[in-house]
């Protein structure tokens, strides 16, 4: 298993452990909070990666082709406001 696959498996295991012995309401609340945090972090990292590609000389169309997304989606990603790093809710 690659290092990346092992990291992903550790995250999945942590999600499973998070829900152990919890009521459905508590589990749902914890998972909603986790999902919100993960979405913020993934968006931030995606935006940084796309910005690096653009600053490295790639056009929006080249980035779109490389990532298999639309030109308009590249524009949206680069135009998104960066979310606060801590305490986002």
N, C-alpha and C positions, 0 to 999 in steps of 0.2 A: 504494500500500500504506500502511495506517495505521501510526502509530508502534508500536502494540501488536503488529500483525502482523509488523512488522520485528523487534521484540524477540523474538517467538516464533521467527521464522526464524533469528535469530542463535543462539538457544539450540539449535535443531535442528542448525544447522551445526556448533556446538561439539561436540555429541554425535557427529556424524559424524567430526569431526577427532580426537576423543578415541580413537576406535577404529582410526584409520589405522595400519597397519604394526605392529599388536600381535598377539600370539598369542591364540588363543581364550580361554585361561584368564585372561590379563591383561586382555583386553577385558571378559570377564564380571565380573571382580573390580572393575574401575573403574566399570562400569555399575551394579553392585549398590550400591557406595558412593554414586554419584551419585543413584540412585533413593532411597536412604535419606535423603540430605540434602534432596532436593527434597520428599519426603513430609513431613518435619518442618517445613520452611519453609512449605509450602502449608497444612498444618494450622494452624500458628501464625497465619498471615495470615487464614485463613478464620475462626478463632475470634475474632480481633480485630475483623474486619468484622461478624460476627454480634453480638458484644458491643456494638459501637458502635450497631448497629441497635436493640438492646434498651435500651441506655442512652438512646437518642434517643426512646424512648417507644413503640416497637413491642412488641406482645405476641408471645409465642412463636408463636401461631397466625398472626399477620400475617407474621412472618418466614418461617414455613414456606410460606405461600402465595406470598410474594414470591420465594423461592428454589426453589419447586417441590420441597420436601422435606417429610417428615413432622414433625408436632409433636414426636414422640419424638426424631427426629434433631436437632432444634434443641436440645432439652434435653441430649442427649449432647454436642453440640459445646460448649455453654456449661459443661458439667460436667467436660470433659476437663482433665486436668492440663496446664499449659503445660510443654513440653519445654525442657530447658536450651538456651540460644541457641548455645553453642559446645561442641564436643567430644562431641556426642551420638553414641552408637554403638549 
